[in-house]
Amino acid sequence: FIYLLCQVNFAVSVLPENNSNINYTHVLFEWTQMESTSEYQIQISEDINFQNILTDTTSESLIYIEKDNIDWDSQYYWRVRSIDSNGDEGSWSETTSFSTTQKRSNAESIIYDTSNIQEGLTIFSSFFDYFTAMIDRDGNEVWNSEDSNLVYYTGDRYGKLYGTQFNSGDPLLSGIEFSIDNNIIWSDTGDSYIHHDFFKLPNGNYLGIAESHQSGPIPDDIDPSILFLFQMIGYPIYPASDVFIFPWVGDEIIEWDQNGNVVWSWNTFDYLNWLQDYDLLGDLWLEAYQMGRHDWTHSNALWFSEQESAIYLSLRHLSRIIKIDYNSGDIIWQMGLDMPSGDVDCGHNLNYSFQHSIQVLENGNIVTLDNGNNSQDIYGTDYPTTRALEIQVTENLNGCEAEIVWEYTLPEDLFGFASGNVQKLDNGNYLITTVGGGATSLEIKPTGQNSGEIVWQGNYNLAIPSGAVYRAHRVSGLYPIAFSLTADSYRVDNEISTYPIAQNNTEIG
């Protein structure tokens, strides 16, 4: 038997907690069950005397989600009472109150085609401003991370949020799981610098990208003018010298258990040919001279496939996506621009560069954002171009073959030199996010292999360098798995309910 326990004979409000200050305007109200009740009436008001009632509705469950009448920086009062099967009304519960915090973003939206928009909310995060927010289709902000410095990386269908928290002066960057109440649920990644991606695996462990470090050379095939700068300050040049004293920064994929123990790791320096493969088209070596370190791989996205027991990794500064066997750590294939090692198996002619984000679809196709930092050199154009791509990868004995099955080219003013992402939505549309235009998301309905129509646009109004959108995703809502449980013929005896639940004598709703 299972027993439901309650020490009241009238409904008691549970959420929002009395006198709480909440950071969202889509609000879940919850209360306790009462005996002999058919439904519950809930009222929400701007005043304690309920003279200005905003919501007056009924619910057969023990929860109600209000999405229309709650605003930022305001105070509200609410109460609930039971209604039995004859329509008789019980006593009102005690009136409780809550207030909302302030709006955080300046986001807005443009709707082009209402009938073809994927339902849900759009969550986006901002580097440098260090906050995360959600907006509805009309551009109304419905949730934010307040001043907690929480930056969203990714989430799942159950409403779990993953990312990092920036603390001024702290050299570490922890991977965290956090709630919509901005409570940190887990953050035990030790002294690792967890950048760009972090999430929970199906086995309950956590997976993230951390920096790794190695002393390396100054190659002799970089731009001669930059090579001269290194020589002027006394660095030996490879391969004329095998003295490796310049800091290189790679990446390590790390898996932690619930106690923060490292149980699996994979290092780019161990598996990739770092003495032959490095970017020469961009300004990475000039940046290395200025920063005193070479940002070699700059991995920026992970995807774990439970079905394949494989990890997909996006290596931004190699313009490469690789697939790794989780059990052995061996590389299954490498896709992207060809490099001197010859290790890249396929996708040499796809011409994406400095890509950001990975989504692996059920059919195995890969969705990513081609930032296009090197596109001017690749295509010989006057300005760089950012593209959204869906790539079909076919594995074979030689590694793989790859072709673009859908692409969408952003206009010049939406070029995104950093961050951003593409998400293929449940309705078949694509949500493309770029730092261009002050941070923008476009929901595109595909109309052909190389075309699409804009059905929705989110303008986040973040200005470089004070803000840069990191990623944006369409999610179903703040409460994707909200539910309540009621017992049939629920009763209270001596102010304490002890209702036995068994298959042969009751039902659960």
C-alpha angles and dihedrals in degrees: 000000000000119000127210110210126202130155100202140082096207133049115281122203114236107172135067091033116237113273091004123151110220131194100215140065097208096080129192113212118198134180140170126270122260127205122256091013125148098181142344131240117216126191128191120192141176091225134049093238092055093235091136104043115186099180130025112168144131134239133189091206130061096255138061127186115211113202105161114044107045119094136186124271094015140118126232140185128208142180139177137205138182128252118198128214091271092055094253113149125225129213121292117256120242110289113250130187140210137176134212127232125232128288112259109195138051094220124148137170143218120213116208102166117016095186094059102045117115108242120244142057129302116231118198135173132209128214117210091019086055103210141111129215143172127221132189125231090276092056094253112147109235102171139016141175093239113208095328093110090230114160117195120226103170145327142198139236091267094064097256114148127207132186140097141287121230116217117188112248094008111124091199125084112200126202110233144184111215140176133233086259087062092247114147108234099181133002108151100135094127120213095338120125100231108197132172103355142036133150145145121272124223089255091061096255124116128243127199147154117253132178119259125194136214135165109242145166137272101242119225095224098067121106107305094227091055092043088055090055091056091047091051091061093046106260114152114235125236131259091018086060129029093204106125108195106131116101115249121190119210132159140259127201108218132190119201128190122224090275093054095255116146106239100167136014141173124196126203091215090060098049108027129068097246096171092060107026118067134122117271100168099068132054096265096121092048087051089048090055091049096043099037093236137075113235093211108174107005094192110203110175142038132190124185119205110201091186093055096030086229139129124219115207129191113212103195100189093047091047086229141127118202136189118219129196103236095207099050103020090231119143111247096191143339123217130191143053116002117250136186096270092063089221095126107100104192147350095063091141098044087088099204116151134191089000121188131208133010131224117176112203127214090259091054096254117140123228118200143151115249100210087192099212091154096037094108091059093041097049102022092236130154094240136023120261132213119207138187110224139192109193128194112213121195116193119218141160090281094051110265151327121224138193136170111248095178135012137170122196117213119221120257094262091057096053107141113206093182143021120352128120147208125237123189106218130217092255092055096258124124125232107210118192125192137166086231119111092025090305117321141185122201123193105209127196106207115236099173143348092286103021145065145165125243110239098168137013128196117200111195095182096217115156123214124265095018092053142010125182109237104189139335130202135181109237129184094242146292093289109037095159102030113145142152132214125222130182119223114245090007112190140182122222120193090346091300121094115215103170116174115219118206133153095246101053113031147023133232120220 
